[in-house]
């Protein structure tokens, strides 16, 4: 019997996919990953076995997700189309990488996923898998099976006694991990319809709160956050605390029309409290320590890096080469940034670094000014020379 490793979420689609694959002669290993999606795995493991999985493999990859994916993206200031902080997109190459590893361990000849035929995730999974082991067969049940609707999947699950929760139907498609929440479908499919309050997950209720301003202090070392409010803080705790604080203030909400890789436009809402706060703080610290030409050039690199992540091109030579450049720029991105939290907003109010390029004696308009104003005339004349008539 051929063996397949299925990227298994525990939801309706992938639970049905286990039985569907088994009916087609595959031995199914259900593979689950914890990247901070706040789901309990006990019921999902039981459901997978009832559906027909011969084995369930569960891996906790939260720490690796932060150190190997989130921190590099933060150093790059990677934000897709200026707004999306790439939470889901960053997790997919990690999951697919581990899925290939499990396939090798289990001596499987195939891997499978539960992505739809018009989404980005199918690309992210399959490009990663092909980049790591092109000999593996890739199966995408949702692109191939006979079911035309969620109701047909439910009927199939009930027929085969697969225990699914059909009493709490949500109109939304939700993906969570420690870097953010992505929500689509339901009422959000009308781009002119304001997101219902129940579509928000972490920041729900923020509209009813009126919290006092709060300042958080974030310490960076070579571009990586290492401390919070004067205390050294390990990565998962640091992100978790900023998510908690930011969500309380409603920080990190985004309502966005984005351009999917497959060519269609999609309307999604995002919640990324910690990502929003850390990206603002990181950018601001860079503005203090990087010279103008490096800073401006890196802005283009940030844009390209975000595209590579969004397009599923993590395991590519270009992304690896950009990491080398970005790491070079981060050698002096060390210091402390103070960020003030207000309802729906976070903004930097202070920054300090031993590598600061800011010189008060040159910037001041007061008595301590050491800037030679007479030099400006010659500079302007030379700058304007190519354009003089």
N, C-alpha and C positions, 0 to 999 in steps of 0.2 A: 504493500500500500504506500502510495506517495504521501509525504508529510509536508504540511504547510504551517507556517507560523503567521498567525493573524494578529495584527495590531488591534487589540480588543479594548473598547472603552467601557463595556458593561451596559451600554444603551440598547435600544431596540434594534438598530441596524446591524451592529456587530454581533448581537446575540442571535439574530436570525441568520446571519452569515455563517455562523458555526455549523448550524444544521444544514444550511444550503451547501456548504463545501463538503460536509460529510456525506451528503446524498450523492455527491459527484465523485466519490471514491477517495477522498483525502482524509488522512488522519490529521486532526486539527490540534495544534498547540496554541492556546490563547495566551497572548503576551500583553501584559499590562504594565504601565509606567506611571510612577508618581512624580509629577513635576509641580506639585502644589495645587492640584485642581480641586481640593477640598471634597473629594468623594471617598466614601468608605468602600473598601475593596471586598469585604466579607461576603456581602450579598451578590456582588458581581462574580466572584469566584464560584460561588455555588450555582449561579445562573449559567455560567459557562459550562460547568460539568454536566448540568441537566440538559443543556442544549446539545451536548455531544463531544465536548473537548476532551481529548485524551489526557491533557495536562494543562495546567495554568501556571505561567511564569510571571512573577511580579517583581519589578525592580524599582527601587527608590533612587531616582536620578536628580533629586533637587539640588544637591551640592554641585554636581557636575554641570547641571544646567546653568547655575549662576557663574561658576568660575570659567567654564569653557565656551559659553554662548552669550550670557547676559553681559558680563563684564567687557568682553571684546566689543560688543555692540554699543555699550555705553561709552567706551573709549573713542569709538568712531562717531559718536553722536548720531547713530543711525535711526532715522525717522522717515518712514515712507510717505511721500507726497506731503511732507511738512507736518504731519499730524499723527500718523499711526506709529506707535512705538514698538510694533512687531512682536508682541507677546506670543501669539500663536505661531507665526512664521518662524521664530527662533526655536521653538520646541520641536518642530517637525524633523529637522535633520538629526537632532539628538535621538529622537525616538526611532527613526529609521536606521540610524547607525547601530543602536542597541538591538534592533530587530534582526539585522543581518548577523550580528554576533550570536544571538540566540539561535538563529537558523543554522549556523555552523555548529554550535554546541549540540543541537538536537539532530544534526545530520538531515535537515530538511532540504528539499529541492525547490521549494516555493515559499513565497511570502504573499500576504494579502493585507488589504486595508479596507476601511469602510468609507472612503471618500466618494463624493458624487462626481459626475462627469463634467460639471461646469465650475468647479471650485479650484482654488489654488493648491489645496493640500495634496491632491492627487499628484500634482507636478512635484511638489517638495519631497513627497515620499519616494516616488519612482525615480526621479533624477538621482537622489541620494543612493538608493539601492543599486542603480546601474553603475554609479561611480565607484561603489565599494565592491560589488560582486555582480557583474553582468550575467553570470551563468544562472542566477536564480530566476525562476519563473515568477512573474508578478501577476496576481489575480486581483481584479477589482469587481467584486460582486455587484455593487450598486450600479456599475456601468453595464452589467451583463444580465442580471436576473430578470425574471418575468414580472415582478411586482411593479405596479404603476402608481401606487400611493402608499402612504403610511398605514391606512386602514387595511390594505391587503397584507402588509407585513404583520400587522396585529393579528389578523385572522390566521395567518400561517403559524405565528407563535402560539396562539391559543390551541390550534389544531394539534400541535406537537408538544403541548404542555410545557412550553418554555415560560418560566415565571417572569412576566414583565409588569411594570407599573403602568396601567392604562387609566387609572383613576385621577391622576394629576397631570393631565395633558397640558403641556406648555406650548404656546404658539411659536416660541422662540427657539432658535438654535444657538446654544451657548457653549463657549469654550473658555475654560479658566486655567490659569497657571499662576505661579507666584509673581510674574511680571505684568499680568493684566487679564482683563476679561473682554471677550469678543461676543457680541450679540447680533443676530440677524433674524430675518423671517418675521412672520406674523404681520402686525401693523406697520413694522419698519419697512416693509416692501413698498409703501407709498412714500416717496421722498419728500412730500410736502406735509406729511403727518408728523406732528410733534411726538417724540418718543414717549410712550406711556411710562408712568412712574414705575410700574411693575417690571419694566424691561431692564431697569438698573439693578445690579446685583450688590456690589460692595458699597456704592455711594447712596443706596436707597435711603430716603428719609432726610437727606442733607437739606432739601428745600424747606423743611420745617424747623431746622435748627438755626440759631443765630449765635455761633460760638465767638468767644473773644479771640483776638489775635494771639498767635503763638509763634515764637521763633525757635527753629531747630538749627543746630550747628552740626555740620557734616564735615568730617575730616577725610581727606583724600591722600593717598600715597601712590605716586606714579599713575594717576588716573583712576585708581580703584578706591571706592569708599571703604574706609577701615574703622571709622569711629562715628559715634552719634552722641551729641550733647556732652562732649568731653570724655567719653568712655570708649575704649576699644570695643568694637562690636563685630561679632562674626557675621558673615554675609547673609545667611538666611534670617537671622534675627533682625538685622538692620533693615532689610527689605520688608520684612513682616511688620515692623514697627512703623515704618513710613507708609506702608499700605493702610495700616489701621488709622494713623493720624490723618493722612490725606483723604481717606474715604469719609471720615467724620466731617471734614470741611467740604466735601463734594469736589475735591481737586482731582483732575485727570479725566473728567468726562469729555467724550468727543462724539459728535454726530457727523458722520462723514460719508460723502459719495467718493468712492475710490475706484481706480481702474484696475480690474483684475488682470492677471497674466493671460487668461484665456481670451481676453478681448472685450468682455462685457463690463458695464459699470455696476457697482454693487453699493447698496446703502447699509452701513453697519454702525452700531454704536460701540464705543470702547470705554473702558474704565481702567486707568493706569495711574493710580495715585503715587506710588513710589517711583515709578519710571519717570513721571512728569517732574517730580521734585528733584530727582537725582540728575536728570538730563539738564535742567536749568542750572543747577549748582555746578555741574561739570563744565558746561559751556562757559559759564562765567569765570571759573577758575582758569580755564584755558585763555580767556581774553586777557587775563592778568599776566600770564607767564610766557605766552607764545609771541614771537615777533609777528608783525603785520603780514608779511608775505606767507609765512607758514600757516598762520591762522586762516587767511583767505583761501589758500590753496586747499587746505584740509576741508573747507566747506564743500568743495566739489567732490572730494573723496567720500565725505559723509553721505552725500546724495547717492553716489554709486554703490557704496557699501549697503545702504538700505535697499536699493533695488536688487542687489545680489541675494540678500536674505529673503526678500519678498518673493523673488522669482525661483527660489529653491536651489540656488547655486552656491550653497555653503561649501561643499567639498569640490572646490574648483581652484585652479592655479591663481586666478586673479584675486580671489578672496584671501588666499594665503599670502600673496604678495602685498596686498593692501594692509594686512595685519602687521607686516614687518615695518612698513612706513608709519602706520599709526602708533605702534609701540615706540618708535623712535621719538615721535612727538610728545609722548607721555612721560618722558624721563624727568621733566621738571613740573609736571602737573601734580604738585604736592602742596597741600595747604589746607586751610579751613574756610568754609563758606557758611554764612548765616542766611537762612531762608525764612521769610515771614509767611505764615499760613493765615489766609483769610478765607471767608466763604467763597468757594469755587476758584480761588486763585492762590498761587504761591509765587513770590518774587524775592530775588536776592537783595539783601540789605547790607551785606558786608562780606569782605573777602580778604584773606591775608595769606602770603606765601613767602618762604625764604628765597624764592626765585622770581619774585615780582619784578617786572620791568617798568612799573609805574614809579616815576620820580616826581615827588611833590614840588621840588624846587624848579622843575621845568614846566609843570602843569599849572602851578598857582598863578593867580592874578594879583596876589598880595605882595607885601614888602619883601618876601623871601625869593621873589622871582629871579632866576639866574639865566633865563632864556634870552639870547641876544636878538632882540627884535630887528636890529638893523640888517641881519643876515636874510630876513624874509624877502626883501626887495630883489636881491640877486637870484634867490631861489625861484621866485615867481616869474621873473623875466626868462630864465632858462626853461622853466616848465611850460611857459606860453610860447616859446620860440617857434615850434613847428606850426603854430596856428596863427601867427601874426600876418597881417595884411599890409 
